[in-house]
Amino acid sequence: MAKKAWTLNPPLWDWSYALEIFPVLASASWLTVQATLSGFVLALVLGLVMAVTRLSRHPALRLPSAALIEFIRSTPLLIQIFFLYYVMPEFGLTLEAMSAGVLALGLHYGAYCSEVYRAGLQGVPRGQWEACTALNLSPCRSFVRIILPQAIPPIVPALGNYLVALFKETPLLSVIAVLELMQTAKILGSESFQYTEPITLVGLFFLFFSLISALLIRRIERHLARHSGKPHQPSPRTRSLI
């Protein structure tokens, strides 16, 4: 009778089941971290390229870049994932699920990062460019050695926020069968009909990695502030989390 009651009225939380599935979810979390870091590195690179082209004096570079940024920012990430995975093969480009997901994350957040880069670059005083010209430095060398190092420190908090946001978007990759953290939790729940434990553990994993990211962002801010000689003022997000 006790066994029957257990079956009809399962406990709200089963510690033995939670401990059983924890290693599986921990393994899946590594795939989620990989997708996050790969997508964010791609976003940083693409964002810088889009920002530079959007600030270009040449309309042939500026206008297409601005149109691309607005298009990406104005369409849902889910649609972009579907497009890269299901539509691009019609044009001869077939990507694996993980590659398509990382590319979609990189493109989507690259458009947002480009606006952050643009704000940072426009915040550098015009006199810095004029000084580089007076020193007979090439535009490329001026940008890489003088302008960009001054533009990056103020935008680190905003870029860090996009890192956390990108990490929380990775469950969308499950729609193209990427076995990331959330998809693994759903599979475990469908097999045992116990969703409380896997979904709760997924939430704790996301919370843990978000807090770790906030700590890293704050340390990077301190490091850059120390080398720039300016007093460190943590961003509102890191100040609230730490």
Secondary structure, DSSP 8 states (H G I E B T S, - for coil): -HHHHHHHS--S--HHHHHHHHHHHHHHHHHHHHHHHHHHHHHHHHHHHHHHHHT-S-HHHHHHHHHHHHHHHHS-HHHHHHIIIIIGGGGT----HHHHHHHHHHHHHHHHHHHHHHHHHHTS-HHHHHHHHHTT--HHHHIIIIIHHHHHHHHHHHHHHHHHHHHHHGGGGGGGT---HHHHHHHHHHHHT--HHHHHHHHHHHHHHHHHHHHHHHHHHHHHHHHHT------HHHHHH-
